[in-house]
Amino acid sequence: MFENLSERLLRTVKNLRGQGRLTEDNIKDALREVRMALLEADVALPVVRDFINRVRDRAVGQEVLLSLTPGQVLIKIVHEELIRTMGEANAELNLRTPPPAVVLMAGLQGSGKTTSVAKLARWLKERQKKKVMVVSCDVYRPAAIEQLRKLAGEVGAEFFPSEVGQLPETIARQALEHARRHGFEVLIVDTAGRLHIDEAMMAEIQQLHAALEPIETLFVVDSMTGQDAANTAQAFNAALPLTGVVLTKTDGDARGGAALSIRQITGQPIKFLGVGEKTAALEPFFPDRVASRILGMGDVLSLVEELEQKVDKEKALKLAQKVQKGKGFDLEDFREQMQQMMTMGGIAGLLEKMPGFNAAPAALKDQAADKEVKRLIAIINSMTPQERRLPDMIKGSRKRRIAAGSGTQIQDVNRLLKQFDQAQRVMKKMKGGGMMKMLRGLQGKLPPGMMPPLKR
């Protein structure tokens, strides 16, 4: 998300380098670029207008202090105003009520509502250690009930059965009573969606809201609908006392206009981002971290949290011990690293959180694409165990066999071996205190302020 916006904003800042002061003249062109970048990202016009006015008021006339350049001053102002636009701080899910805490999910058909119910159930179980039950009140689509039943089994949440022909309000009341009797801490209620907003839909969900009195009423919306996402959220907010928004399909949205518009238009915070199809692909929304990603500063905190949650610590420790003992890093280890990355939502998604990745060349981003990584894993899978342990033995005839077995070309095998050779050299540097030397070498290559000074 935000790739196009990031590129435009970073290019704008570069154009301000060398100026000694931000003035009306030299900031006019920069703000025009920022405005165009936001509009192209499908941010709502009133939000763009307000944002640009705030940045202009703060930027014009500010002295460049110490070693800061005008570009850095503008980056700081834009960063702070992006955070302000998206809501200042993370709005946590409120479950402070006698159990079961009811979470009502609303949204249009196709927005990813049912999947989001399962994702939220998994997040609550794994991160909050809650006992969760889910129920579907979508009596118009038998497939929706069956989908939730399967997803509930996948994430380990209790599924309360429902069927076509029942009244949604009756299902909701029975589910609530069952959850109360059996000690469930959270009940997540999936509701019917429509292709568009209509009176019958709103009346039905208002009845469900009155019957359940949920502590959280979350609106689920597809981020790829851009400005329409914010407008639809506003319509639901007028009919229901929404407490927050779940923005889905953000991994397929290069613009990000919805994330920048929803808070200001509806007054409701984005609480979660859906960042992929898998049930683990749900992230709490932190405006400051997202603003940092937009401006190419990375999101190291989210990256660390993701590594903490999803990395197989036992395998990581074994690899670290192996490298420290100088036993070498082979293709088995290389494949293991790539597979672990894929389980964490894909390499490109992780690299996006690294400082400076948005400014990286397109070729590097393409190399990090998950499709490319799957190809590399397939090539390694096509090798014999001996070849994985001793890559130097992979010559002409072996390369042809490996390429044929993995459905790739010999050039792809060569590219893999070259990338492995680079990774192997990095691992060798980590042995015997080499990690600190390597980090010092990186200091001059990362954007200013992205890395603290290292003690010598």
C-alpha positions in Angstrom: 0.0 0.0 0.0 1.0 3.6 -0.7 3.8 2.8 -3.2 2.7 5.5 -5.7 2.2 8.1 -2.9 5.6 7.3 -1.4 7.4 7.7 -4.7 5.8 11.1 -5.4 6.4 12.5 -1.9 10.0 11.4 -1.7 10.7 12.9 -5.2 9.1 16.2 -4.0 11.4 16.3 -1.0 14.5 15.7 -3.1 13.6 18.8 -5.2 13.9 21.0 -2.1 17.4 20.0 -1.3 19.9 22.9 -1.1 17.4 25.5 -0.2 18.2 27.5 3.0 14.7 28.3 4.0 11.1 27.2 3.2 9.3 30.2 1.5 6.0 30.6 -0.3 7.9 30.4 -3.6 10.0 27.2 -3.1 7.2 25.4 -1.3 4.5 26.2 -3.8 5.7 23.6 -6.3 6.4 21.1 -3.6 2.8 21.4 -2.2 1.4 21.2 -5.7 3.2 17.8 -6.0 2.0 16.6 -2.6 -1.6 17.6 -3.6 -1.4 15.7 -6.9 0.1 12.7 -5.1 -2.7 12.6 -2.6 -5.4 13.0 -5.3 -3.8 10.3 -7.4 -3.9 8.1 -4.2 -7.7 8.6 -4.3 -7.8 10.6 -1.1 -11.1 12.5 -0.7 -10.8 16.2 -1.9 -11.9 17.8 1.4 -9.2 15.8 3.2 -6.5 16.8 0.6 -7.5 20.5 0.9 -7.4 20.5 4.7 -4.1 18.6 4.7 -2.3 20.9 2.3 -3.5 24.0 4.2 -2.2 22.7 7.5 1.2 21.7 6.0 1.5 25.2 4.3 0.6 27.0 7.5 3.3 25.1 9.4 6.0 25.0 6.7 6.2 28.5 5.3 8.8 30.6 7.1 10.3 27.9 9.2 14.0 28.3 9.7 16.2 25.4 8.8 17.8 24.5 12.1 21.2 22.9 12.7 22.0 20.4 9.9 18.4 20.0 8.7 17.6 20.7 5.1 14.3 22.1 3.9 13.4 18.6 2.6 13.8 17.2 6.1 11.8 20.0 7.7 9.0 19.3 5.2 9.2 15.5 5.7 8.8 16.1 9.5 5.7 18.4 9.0 4.1 16.0 6.4 4.8 13.0 8.7 3.1 14.7 11.7 0.1 15.9 9.6 -0.3 12.4 8.1 -0.5 11.0 11.7 -3.0 13.7 12.6 -5.2 12.9 9.5 -5.2 9.2 10.3 -6.0 9.5 14.0 -2.9 10.3 16.1 -2.7 6.9 17.9 -3.7 3.3 17.7 -7.4 2.8 18.7 -7.5 -0.4 20.6 -10.4 -2.9 20.5 -12.5 -2.2 23.6 -13.5 -5.4 25.4 -14.0 -3.8 28.8 -17.5 -5.2 29.6 -18.9 -8.2 31.4 -18.4 -11.2 29.1 -19.2 -12.0 26.5 -18.0 -8.8 24.8 -20.0 -8.6 21.5 -18.3 -7.4 18.3 -20.7 -6.7 15.5 -19.3 -6.7 12.0 -21.0 -4.7 9.3 -20.2 -4.0 5.6 -21.1 -4.5 2.0 -21.0 -7.9 0.3 -17.5 -8.7 -1.1 -15.7 -6.4 1.4 -14.0 -9.4 3.1 -16.4 -9.3 6.1 -16.6 -13.1 6.8 -12.8 -13.5 6.4 -12.3 -10.6 8.7 -14.5 -12.2 11.4 -12.1 -15.3 11.3 -9.0 -13.1 11.3 -10.2 -11.1 14.3 -11.1 -14.4 16.1 -7.6 -15.7 15.5 -6.0 -12.4 16.6 -8.0 -12.3 19.8 -7.1 -16.0 20.6 -3.4 -15.6 19.8 -2.7 -12.1 21.0 -5.3 -11.5 23.7 -5.7 -15.2 24.8 -9.5 -14.9 24.6 -12.1 -17.6 24.4 -13.9 -16.7 21.2 -17.2 -17.7 19.5 -18.4 -16.7 16.1 -21.8 -16.7 14.5 -23.2 -15.9 11.1 -26.5 -13.9 10.8 -26.3 -13.9 7.0 -29.4 -16.0 6.2 -29.5 -15.0 2.6 -26.3 -16.8 1.5 -25.9 -20.4 2.7 -22.3 -20.2 1.4 -21.5 -17.4 3.9 -22.5 -19.6 6.8 -20.5 -22.6 5.5 -17.5 -20.3 4.9 -17.5 -19.1 8.5 -17.9 -22.6 9.8 -14.8 -23.7 7.9 -12.8 -20.6 8.9 -13.8 -21.0 12.5 -12.4 -24.6 12.5 -9.2 -23.3 10.9 -8.6 -20.6 13.5 -9.8 -22.7 16.5 -12.8 -20.6 17.4 -16.2 -22.0 18.5 -18.8 -21.8 15.7 -22.5 -21.3 16.7 -24.6 -22.9 14.0 -27.3 -21.0 12.0 -29.2 -21.7 8.9 -31.3 -20.1 6.1 -34.9 -19.6 7.2 -34.0 -18.4 10.7 -34.5 -14.7 11.7 -31.2 -12.9 12.1 -32.3 -11.4 15.4 -33.3 -14.9 16.7 -29.9 -16.3 15.7 -28.1 -13.4 17.5 -30.0 -13.7 20.7 -29.5 -17.5 20.8 -25.8 -17.1 20.1 -25.4 -14.5 22.9 -27.2 -16.7 25.4 -25.0 -19.7 24.4 -21.8 -17.6 24.7 -23.0 -16.4 28.2 -23.8 -19.9 29.5 -20.6 -21.5 28.2 -18.1 -18.8 29.4 -17.0 -17.3 26.1 -15.2 -14.0 26.5 -15.9 -12.6 23.0 -18.8 -13.2 20.6 -18.1 -12.0 17.0 -21.3 -11.6 14.9 -21.1 -11.7 11.1 -24.0 -9.9 9.3 -25.5 -9.9 5.8 -24.0 -7.7 3.2 -25.5 -6.2 0.1 -24.1 -5.0 -3.2 -25.1 -1.5 -2.2 -26.6 0.3 0.8 -30.4 -0.2 1.1 -33.1 0.5 3.7 -33.8 -3.2 4.4 -30.2 -3.9 5.1 -29.9 -0.9 7.4 -33.1 -1.8 9.3 -32.0 -5.4 9.8 -28.5 -4.4 11.2 -30.1 -1.7 13.4 -32.4 -4.5 14.9 -29.3 -6.7 15.5 -27.5 -3.8 17.2 -30.5 -3.1 19.5 -30.8 -6.8 20.4 -27.0 -7.4 21.0 -25.9 -4.0 22.4 -22.3 -4.7 21.1 -19.3 -3.1 22.8 -17.7 -2.8 19.3 -19.5 -2.2 16.0 -16.8 -2.5 13.3 -17.4 -1.5 9.6 -15.5 -3.7 7.2 -14.6 -2.0 3.9 -12.4 -2.8 0.9 -9.5 -0.3 0.7 -9.4 -0.7 -3.1 -12.7 1.2 -3.5 -10.7 4.4 -2.5 -12.9 7.4 -1.9 -16.0 5.2 -2.1 -14.8 3.3 1.0 -14.9 6.6 3.0 -18.3 7.5 1.6 -19.8 4.1 2.4 -18.3 4.2 5.9 -20.0 7.6 6.4 -23.4 6.1 5.3 -23.1 3.2 7.8 -21.9 5.6 10.5 -25.0 7.7 10.0 -27.2 4.5 10.5 -25.2 2.8 13.2 -23.1 3.9 16.2 -19.8 2.6 14.7 -16.8 2.3 16.9 -14.2 1.6 14.3 -13.2 0.4 10.8 -11.5 -2.7 9.5 -9.8 -1.8 6.2 -9.4 -5.0 4.0 -7.3 -5.9 0.9 -4.6 -3.3 1.7 -2.0 -5.6 0.2 -3.5 -5.1 -3.2 -4.0 -1.4 -2.9 -1.1 0.7 -4.2 -2.9 4.0 -3.5 -4.0 4.0 0.1 -6.6 6.8 -0.3 -9.1 5.1 2.0 -6.7 4.9 4.9 -6.0 8.6 4.6 -9.7 9.6 4.2 -11.8 7.5 6.5 -10.9 9.0 9.9 -11.5 12.6 8.9 -14.7 11.9 6.9 -16.4 9.5 9.5 -14.7 10.6 12.7 -14.2 6.8 13.3 -10.7 5.3 13.7 -9.3 2.5 11.6 -8.7 -0.3 14.1 -7.3 -3.1 11.8 -5.8 -3.6 8.4 -6.4 -6.8 6.4 -3.0 -7.4 4.7 -3.5 -10.7 2.9 -5.9 -13.6 2.3 -4.6 -15.9 5.1 -6.3 -15.8 8.5 -3.1 -14.5 10.2 -3.0 -11.5 7.8 -4.5 -8.9 10.2 -2.6 -6.0 11.7 -3.7 -3.4 14.3 -3.6 0.1 12.7 -1.0 2.5 14.0 -1.2 5.9 12.3 2.4 6.9 13.2 3.8 3.6 11.8 1.7 3.9 8.6 2.9 7.5 8.1 6.5 6.4 8.5 5.9 3.7 5.8 4.4 6.3 3.4 7.5 8.5 3.8 10.0 5.6 3.3 11.1 5.6 6.9 10.0 2.0 7.4 8.0 0.5 10.2 10.6 -1.3 12.3 8.3 -1.7 15.4 5.7 -3.7 13.4 8.5 -5.7 11.8 9.9 -6.6 15.2 6.4 -7.5 16.5 5.8 -9.7 13.5 9.1 -11.5 13.8 8.4 -12.0 17.5 5.0 -13.6 16.8 5.8 -15.7 13.8 9.4 -16.7 13.6 10.1 -20.3 14.6 12.5 -19.4 17.4 13.9 -22.9 17.8 14.9 -23.1 14.1 16.3 -19.5 14.2 18.5 -20.4 17.3 19.8 -23.6 15.6 20.8 -21.6 12.5 22.5 -18.9 14.7 24.5 -21.5 16.6 25.5 -23.3 13.4 26.7 -20.0 11.9 28.6 -19.0 15.1 30.4 -22.4 15.1 31.5 -21.8 11.5 29.7 -24.8 10.2 28.5 -22.9 7.1 25.3 -21.8 5.7 23.9 -24.1 3.0 21.0 -24.2 0.6 18.8 -26.1 3.1 19.2 -23.1 5.5 18.6 -20.7 2.6 15.3 -22.4 1.8 14.3 -22.5 5.4 14.8 -18.8 5.7 12.6 -18.1 2.7 9.9 -20.5 3.9 9.8 -18.7 7.3 9.5 -15.4 5.5 6.6 -16.7 3.4 4.7 -17.8 6.5 5.0 -14.2 7.8 2.9 -12.8 4.9 5.6 -12.7 2.2 9.0 -11.1 1.8 7.8 -8.1 0.0 5.4 -7.3 2.8 8.2 -7.5 5.4 10.7 -5.5 3.3 8.1 -2.8 2.9 8.5 -2.1 6.6 12.3 -1.7 6.2 13.7 1.9 6.1 14.4 3.1 2.6 12.7 0.2 0.8 10.1 2.5 -0.9 13.0 4.4 -2.5 14.6 1.1 -3.7 14.9 0.5 -7.5 12.0 -1.3 -9.1 14.2 -4.2 -10.1 15.0 -4.9 -6.4 11.3 -4.8 -5.5 10.5 -7.2 -8.3 13.3 -9.5 -6.9 11.6 -9.5 -3.5 8.2 -10.4 -5.0 6.7 -13.5 -3.5 6.3 -15.2 -6.9 10.1 -14.9 -7.4 10.7 -16.4 -3.9 8.4 -19.3 -4.6 10.4 -20.0 -7.8 13.7 -20.0 -5.8 12.2 -22.5 -3.3 11.0 -24.7 -6.2 14.6 -24.7 -7.6 16.1 -25.8 -4.3 13.4 -28.5 -3.9 14.5 -29.9 -7.2 18.0 -30.5 -5.9 19.3 -33.6 -4.2 20.1 -33.4 -0.4 23.8 -33.6 -1.3 23.5 -30.7 -3.7 21.8 -28.6 -1.1 24.6 -29.3 1.4 27.4 -28.8 -1.2 26.3 -26.2 -3.8 29.8 -26.0 -5.4 29.1 -29.4 -7.0 26.2 -27.9 -9.1 27.7 -27.6 -12.6 26.3 -27.9 -16.2 24.4 -31.2 -16.3 23.1 -30.8 -12.8 21.9 -27.3 -13.5 20.0 -28.6 -16.6 18.4 -31.3 -14.5 17.4 -28.9 -11.6 15.9 -26.4 -14.1 13.9 -29.1 -15.8 12.7 -30.5 -12.5 11.6 -27.1 -11.2 10.0 -25.9 -14.5 12.6 -23.0 -14.7 15.5 -22.0 -16.9 19.2 -22.5 -16.3 19.5 -18.7 -15.9 17.1 -19.0 -13.0 19.3 -21.6 -11.4 22.4 -19.4 -11.9 20.6 -16.5 -10.4 19.6 -18.5 -7.3 23.2 -19.7 -6.8 24.4 -16.1 -7.1 21.9 -14.9 -4.5 22.8 -17.8 -2.2 26.5 -16.9 -2.6 25.8 -13.4 -1.4 23.7 -14.6 1.5 26.5 -17.0 2.4 29.0 -14.2 2.5 26.8 -12.2 4.8 26.5 -15.2 7.2 30.3 -15.6 7.2 30.6 -11.9 8.3 28.3 -12.6 11.3 30.8 -15.1 12.7 33.1 -13.8 15.4 31.8 -10.3 16.0 31.4 -9.6 12.2 27.8 -8.4 12.7 28.9 -5.1 14.2 31.4 -4.5 11.3 28.6 -5.2 8.9 26.2 -2.8 10.6 28.9 -0.1 10.6 29.3 -0.6 6.9 25.5 -0.1 6.4 25.5 3.2 8.3 26.4 5.4 5.3 24.0 3.6 3.0 20.7 4.0 4.9 18.7 7.3 4.9 19.7 9.8 7.6 18.4 9.0 11.1 17.4 5.5 10.2 20.1 3.9 12.2 21.6 4.9 15.6 25.4 5.5 15.9 27.2 2.4 16.8 29.6 2.4 19.7 33.2 1.7 18.7 
